[in-house]
Amino acid sequence: MAEECCRRNFGASIMDTAKRLLEDPTIAPRKVAAERMDICKNCEYFRDKSQVCDHCGCYLPLKTTFANVKCPLDKWGEHNEN
């Protein structure tokens, strides 16, 4: 699908998220989003106070909900219903 965001700039990360939503607005099932968020919360790059990944700069409660995204560290991948 789209290129992985993996940017340390918060503004660029937000723009990438918006682009992905326009390309494919599919939302991952709640269970998938929760599993992804649990993985992120146990990652060394997770910042609890801001809920942001220090590696890619993404706001994780939002990023983990989109089906067409993946962790740039390959800790979780895109979700396909197929």
Secondary structure, DSSP 8 states (H G I E B T S, - for coil): -------S-HHHHHHHHHHHHHH---B--HHHHHHHHHHHHTSTTEETTTTEETTT--BHHHHTTBTT---TTSSS------
